[in-house]
């Protein structure tokens, strides 16, 4: 079973501007995954504390605890030009046996994850440098201490009604899913990854997006998604087609489709999702976009995988949400996630999650986040 964030090449399923997956979305208040282009000028950041206790399939136990966060600044615009920078850090509190919060050597680290120049002309924006980005196959996956950030360029245009077009070329990345989280390293060797995308929101309560990625000697990735949301229910469809572009046929090659839906009755929300893979598919550079992604396991990297997800969430107590999500994988270990989120106010929230990966082990994670 492939674990999320450990793909060969690499779904913050936190709220994002251009990713519409549902399951476990938005558990941590203030875990921003939106395009940094939409960040208001001035100082922003968060303070984050995390604890994790894990037991693997052999019964070995590890603990980790960290304090960190980010501090960023976006300059005022001058004749359409602006700049931004964000400093990220994570430091050991009591234990560092579990490396989820730390560097490739299980140590504290700090990194200048964002440092960019941006130009804006009419409805077109160009960003060059390092930045946060959330697309289906390249995303922040902000579920630990330091998210993924990318180095390259991002061009967006919103001339067409209710439509935003994107062009991006990514050369390097760092963060939670990278092999070396504490420094920027090449994505796909010297070639990087180029992507084009379109997001359409011209129909009330409906969001549609399509993306195409190309990494030379890696793969070609096509991704399509539509999500309809009302006050009481939602339904989503997704399709992906991935073609191996390597000389030794070692990269992902397959198709995937999925359907998801939710229904809210008073304070209770029921969630269901299904994914079916023909061949193999990858998450890409981050958590991946698939509807059945659990907190740890996804359909990534498993040939002809199928997954069914069922969940329930209760929000009948003010500021508190509790829920359970079970994902049954046709191949490999299943996963059951039990979670609770308490929002003290608009800036401060706490998340507790117990992830039971059945024969693969389990872990408990407690995260507290204060955003400003």
C-alpha positions as CSV (number, residue, x, y, z in Angstrom):
1,X,0.0,0.0,0.0
2,X,1.4,3.4,-1.0
3,X,1.3,5.9,1.7
4,X,0.3,9.5,1.0
5,X,3.2,11.8,0.6
6,X,5.7,9.0,-0.1
7,X,5.3,8.7,-3.9
8,X,8.2,7.9,-6.1
9,X,8.1,11.4,-7.4
10,X,7.1,13.2,-4.3
11,X,-4.4,16.4,-1.4
12,X,-3.6,19.3,1.2
13,X,-7.0,18.5,1.4
14,X,-7.3,21.7,3.4
15,X,-9.4,24.4,1.7
16,X,-7.9,25.6,-1.6
17,X,-8.9,27.9,-4.4
18,X,-8.3,25.5,-7.2
19,X,-8.7,22.0,-5.7
20,X,-12.2,20.7,-4.8
21,X,-11.7,17.4,-3.1
22,X,-14.1,16.7,-0.2
23,X,-12.9,14.1,2.2
24,X,-11.4,15.5,5.4
25,X,-11.3,18.9,3.8
26,X,-10.6,21.8,6.0
27,X,-9.8,20.0,9.3
28,X,-7.2,22.6,10.4
29,X,-8.3,26.2,10.5
30,X,-5.5,28.4,9.3
31,X,-3.6,25.7,7.3
32,X,-3.7,27.9,4.3
33,X,-3.4,26.2,0.9
34,X,-4.7,29.0,-1.3
35,X,-2.6,30.6,-4.1
36,X,-0.3,33.1,-2.4
37,X,-1.3,35.5,-5.2
38,X,-4.5,36.1,-3.3
39,X,-2.8,36.9,0.0
40,X,-3.4,40.5,1.1
41,X,-0.4,42.8,1.5
42,X,1.3,43.0,4.8
43,X,2.5,40.6,7.5
44,X,0.8,37.2,7.9
45,X,1.7,33.8,9.4
46,X,0.9,31.1,11.9
47,X,2.2,29.5,15.0
48,X,1.9,25.7,15.1
49,X,2.5,23.0,17.8
50,X,2.3,19.3,16.9
51,X,2.6,15.9,18.7
52,X,2.6,12.5,17.1
53,X,2.8,8.9,18.5
54,X,3.1,6.1,15.9
55,X,3.4,2.3,16.0
56,X,4.4,0.5,12.8
57,X,3.5,-2.9,11.5
58,X,6.3,-4.5,13.6
59,X,5.1,-3.0,16.8
60,X,7.9,-0.4,17.1
61,X,6.8,2.9,18.6
62,X,8.1,6.4,17.9
63,X,7.2,9.9,19.2
64,X,7.7,13.3,17.8
65,X,6.8,16.8,19.0
66,X,7.5,20.2,17.4
67,X,6.8,23.9,17.5
68,X,7.0,26.0,14.4
69,X,5.0,27.9,11.8
70,X,5.6,30.6,9.2
71,X,6.0,34.3,9.0
72,X,5.5,36.1,5.7
73,X,5.2,39.5,4.1
74,X,3.6,40.7,0.9
75,X,4.6,44.2,-0.3
76,X,2.2,46.8,-1.5
77,X,1.8,46.9,-5.3
78,X,3.8,49.6,-7.2
79,X,2.8,50.0,-10.8
80,X,1.6,46.4,-10.9
81,X,4.8,45.1,-9.3
82,X,5.0,43.5,-5.8
83,X,7.1,41.0,-3.9
84,X,6.6,38.4,-1.2
85,X,8.6,36.2,1.1
86,X,7.7,33.6,3.8
87,X,10.0,32.0,6.3
88,X,9.0,28.5,7.7
89,X,10.4,26.7,10.7
90,X,9.9,23.6,12.7
91,X,11.8,22.8,15.9
92,X,11.9,19.8,18.3
93,X,10.1,20.1,21.6
94,X,10.6,16.8,23.5
95,X,11.0,14.0,21.0
96,X,12.3,13.6,17.4
97,X,12.2,9.8,17.0
98,X,9.3,10.2,14.6
99,X,10.4,12.2,11.6
100,X,7.1,13.5,10.3
101,X,7.7,17.0,11.6
102,X,11.4,17.2,10.8
103,X,14.2,17.2,8.2
104,X,15.5,14.2,6.3
105,X,17.9,13.7,9.3
106,X,15.1,14.0,11.9
107,X,16.3,17.4,13.0
108,X,14.8,20.9,13.3
109,X,15.1,23.1,10.3
110,X,14.1,26.5,8.8
111,X,13.7,27.5,5.2
112,X,12.8,30.5,3.1
113,X,9.9,28.7,1.4
114,X,8.5,31.7,-0.5
115,X,10.5,34.5,-2.2
116,X,9.0,35.8,-5.3
117,X,8.4,38.8,-7.6
118,X,4.9,39.4,-9.1
119,X,3.7,41.5,-11.9
120,X,0.1,42.3,-12.7
121,X,-1.4,43.8,-15.8
122,X,-5.2,44.0,-16.2
123,X,-6.4,40.4,-15.6
124,X,-3.0,38.8,-15.9
125,X,-0.6,37.9,-13.2
126,X,3.0,36.5,-13.4
127,X,4.8,35.2,-10.4
128,X,8.5,34.1,-10.5
129,X,10.4,32.6,-7.6
130,X,9.4,30.4,-4.7
131,X,5.7,30.2,-3.7
132,X,2.9,28.1,-2.3
133,X,0.7,26.4,-4.9
134,X,-2.3,24.1,-4.9
135,X,-3.2,22.2,-8.0
136,X,-4.3,18.6,-8.3
137,X,-0.9,17.1,-8.9
138,X,1.3,19.7,-7.2
139,X,0.1,21.0,-3.9
140,X,1.1,22.2,-0.4
141,X,-0.3,19.1,1.4
142,X,-0.2,21.2,4.6
143,X,-1.0,18.6,7.2
144,X,2.2,18.7,9.3
145,X,4.5,21.6,10.3
146,X,5.9,22.9,7.0
147,X,4.0,22.6,3.7
148,X,5.3,21.9,0.2
149,X,6.4,25.0,-1.7
150,X,7.7,25.3,-5.2
151,X,10.2,27.2,-7.3
152,X,9.4,28.3,-10.8
153,X,6.9,30.5,-12.5
154,X,3.1,30.9,-12.4
155,X,1.1,32.7,-15.0
156,X,-2.7,33.3,-14.6
157,X,-5.3,35.1,-16.6
158,X,-9.0,35.8,-15.9
159,X,-10.1,37.6,-19.1
160,X,-12.7,34.9,-20.0
161,X,-15.9,35.2,-18.0
162,X,-15.9,33.1,-14.8
163,X,-12.7,31.4,-16.0
164,X,-9.2,31.4,-14.8
165,X,-6.4,30.0,-17.0
166,X,-3.0,28.9,-15.5
167,X,0.4,28.1,-16.9
168,X,3.2,27.0,-14.6
169,X,6.6,25.6,-14.8
170,X,8.1,24.1,-11.6
171,X,11.8,23.4,-11.3
172,X,12.3,22.6,-7.6
173,X,10.4,21.9,-4.4
174,X,10.8,21.5,-0.6
175,X,8.6,20.6,2.3
176,X,6.7,17.8,3.9
177,X,6.5,15.4,0.9
178,X,9.9,16.1,-0.6
179,X,12.7,13.6,-0.1
180,X,14.8,16.4,1.5
181,X,12.2,18.7,3.1
182,X,14.7,21.2,4.4
183,X,16.1,22.4,1.1
184,X,14.9,23.0,-2.5
185,X,15.8,20.2,-4.8
186,X,15.0,19.4,-8.4
187,X,11.6,18.1,-9.5
188,X,12.0,15.5,-12.2
189,X,15.7,16.1,-12.6
190,X,16.8,19.1,-14.8
191,X,13.5,19.0,-16.8
192,X,11.0,20.0,-14.1
193,X,7.3,19.8,-14.7
194,X,5.1,22.1,-16.9
195,X,1.3,22.3,-16.4
196,X,-1.6,24.2,-17.9
197,X,-5.0,24.4,-16.3
198,X,-8.4,26.0,-16.4
199,X,-11.0,26.6,-13.7
200,X,-14.6,27.5,-14.5
201,X,-17.1,28.8,-12.0
202,X,-19.8,30.3,-14.2
203,X,-22.6,28.1,-13.0
204,X,-23.9,28.8,-9.5
205,X,-22.7,26.2,-7.0
206,X,-20.7,24.3,-9.7
207,X,-16.9,24.3,-10.1
208,X,-15.1,22.6,-13.0
209,X,-11.4,22.3,-13.5
210,X,-9.0,20.6,-16.0
211,X,-5.2,20.2,-15.9
212,X,-2.5,18.8,-18.1
213,X,1.0,18.1,-16.7
214,X,4.1,17.1,-18.6
215,X,7.4,16.0,-17.1
216,X,9.9,14.8,-19.7
217,X,11.1,11.2,-19.0
218,X,8.5,11.1,-16.2
219,X,4.8,11.2,-17.3
220,X,2.0,13.0,-18.9
221,X,-0.9,13.6,-16.5
222,X,-4.5,14.7,-17.4
223,X,-6.9,15.5,-14.7
224,X,-10.6,16.6,-14.9
225,X,-12.9,17.4,-12.0
226,X,-16.4,18.8,-11.5
227,X,-18.0,19.5,-8.1
228,X,-21.5,20.7,-7.3
229,X,-22.2,21.9,-3.8
230,X,-25.5,23.1,-2.2
231,X,-26.3,23.8,1.4
232,X,-27.4,20.2,2.0
233,X,-25.5,18.0,-0.4
234,X,-22.6,17.8,-2.8
235,X,-21.6,15.5,-5.6
236,X,-18.3,15.3,-7.5
237,X,-16.8,13.5,-10.4
238,X,-13.1,13.1,-11.4
239,X,-11.1,11.5,-14.2
240,X,-7.4,11.1,-14.7
241,X,-5.3,9.6,-17.5
242,X,-1.6,9.2,-17.0
243,X,1.0,8.1,-19.6
244,X,4.5,6.8,-18.9
245,X,7.0,9.1,-20.6
246,X,10.2,7.3,-19.3
247,X,12.6,5.2,-21.4
248,X,12.4,2.2,-19.1
249,X,8.6,2.3,-18.6
250,X,9.0,2.7,-14.8
251,X,6.6,5.6,-14.4
252,X,2.8,5.8,-13.8
253,X,0.6,4.6,-16.7
254,X,-3.1,4.2,-16.2
255,X,-6.5,5.7,-15.9
256,X,-8.6,6.6,-12.8
257,X,-12.1,7.8,-12.3
258,X,-14.0,8.7,-9.1
259,X,-17.3,9.8,-7.7
260,X,-18.0,11.4,-4.3
261,X,-21.0,12.8,-2.5
262,X,-22.2,14.1,0.8
263,X,-25.5,14.8,2.4
264,X,-26.1,17.0,5.5
265,X,-29.1,16.4,7.7
266,X,-29.2,18.9,10.6
267,X,-25.8,18.6,12.3
268,X,-24.9,15.3,10.7
269,X,-23.0,14.9,7.4
270,X,-22.7,11.6,5.5
271,X,-19.8,11.2,3.0
272,X,-19.1,8.5,0.4
273,X,-16.6,8.2,-2.4
274,X,-15.3,5.6,-4.9
275,X,-12.1,5.4,-7.0
276,X,-11.3,2.8,-9.7
277,X,-7.8,2.5,-11.3
278,X,-6.8,0.7,-14.4
279,X,-3.0,0.4,-14.4
280,X,-1.2,2.7,-12.0
281,X,-1.5,6.4,-11.1
282,X,0.5,8.8,-9.0
283,X,-0.4,11.5,-6.5
284,X,2.3,13.7,-8.2
285,X,4.1,16.2,-6.0
286,X,2.0,16.4,-2.9
287,X,-1.0,14.7,-1.3
288,X,-2.9,14.0,-4.5
289,X,-6.4,14.8,-5.6
290,X,-8.2,11.5,-5.2
291,X,-11.6,11.4,-3.5
292,X,-10.8,8.3,-1.5
293,X,-7.6,9.6,0.0
294,X,-7.4,8.9,3.7
295,X,-5.1,10.7,6.1
296,X,-2.2,8.5,5.2
297,X,-3.1,5.9,2.5
298,X,-4.1,6.7,-1.1
299,X,-4.6,4.8,-4.4
300,X,-1.2,6.0,-5.6
301,X,1.2,3.4,-7.0
302,X,-1.0,0.3,-6.7
303,X,-1.9,-1.5,-9.9
304,X,-5.6,-1.8,-10.7
305,X,-6.5,-0.4,-7.3
306,X,-10.1,0.2,-6.1
307,X,-11.1,2.1,-3.0
308,X,-14.4,2.9,-1.3
309,X,-14.7,5.6,1.4
310,X,-17.5,6.1,3.9
311,X,-17.6,8.8,6.5
312,X,-19.8,10.6,9.0
313,X,-19.3,13.9,10.7
314,X,-21.2,15.5,13.6
315,X,-21.2,19.3,14.2
316,X,-23.9,19.6,16.8
317,X,-21.7,21.1,19.5
318,X,-20.7,24.7,19.0
319,X,-17.2,25.1,17.5
320,X,-16.6,21.3,17.6
321,X,-16.6,18.8,14.8
322,X,-16.0,15.1,15.2
323,X,-16.0,12.4,12.6
324,X,-14.9,9.0,11.3
325,X,-13.8,8.1,7.8
326,X,-13.2,4.5,6.7
327,X,-11.5,3.7,3.4
328,X,-11.5,0.1,2.1
329,X,-8.7,-0.6,-0.4
330,X,-9.0,-3.6,-2.8
331,X,-5.2,-4.0,-2.5
332,X,-3.2,-3.4,0.6
333,X,-4.2,-2.3,4.1
334,X,-7.5,-0.4,4.8
335,X,-7.5,2.8,6.9
336,X,-9.9,4.2,9.5
337,X,-9.5,7.8,10.6
338,X,-11.2,9.2,13.8
339,X,-10.9,12.9,14.2
340,X,-12.1,15.9,16.2
341,X,-11.6,19.6,15.5
342,X,-12.3,22.4,17.9
343,X,-12.2,26.0,16.8
344,X,-11.6,28.4,19.7
345,X,-12.1,31.4,17.4
346,X,-11.4,32.5,13.9
347,X,-7.6,32.2,14.4
348,X,-7.1,29.3,16.8
349,X,-8.0,25.7,16.3
350,X,-7.0,22.3,17.5
351,X,-7.1,19.0,15.6
352,X,-6.9,15.5,17.1
353,X,-6.8,12.5,14.8
354,X,-6.3,8.8,15.3
355,X,-5.3,7.0,12.1
356,X,-5.7,3.2,12.2
357,X,-3.9,1.7,9.2
358,X,-4.8,-1.8,10.4
359,X,-2.0,-4.2,9.5
360,X,0.3,-1.2,8.6
361,X,0.2,0.2,12.1
362,X,-1.4,3.3,13.6
363,X,-0.7,6.8,14.9
364,X,-2.2,9.6,16.9
365,X,-1.6,13.2,15.9
366,X,-2.5,16.4,17.8
367,X,-2.0,19.8,16.0
368,X,-2.7,23.3,17.3
369,X,-2.6,26.2,14.9
370,X,-2.9,29.9,15.5
371,X,-3.1,32.0,12.4
372,X,-2.6,35.8,12.0
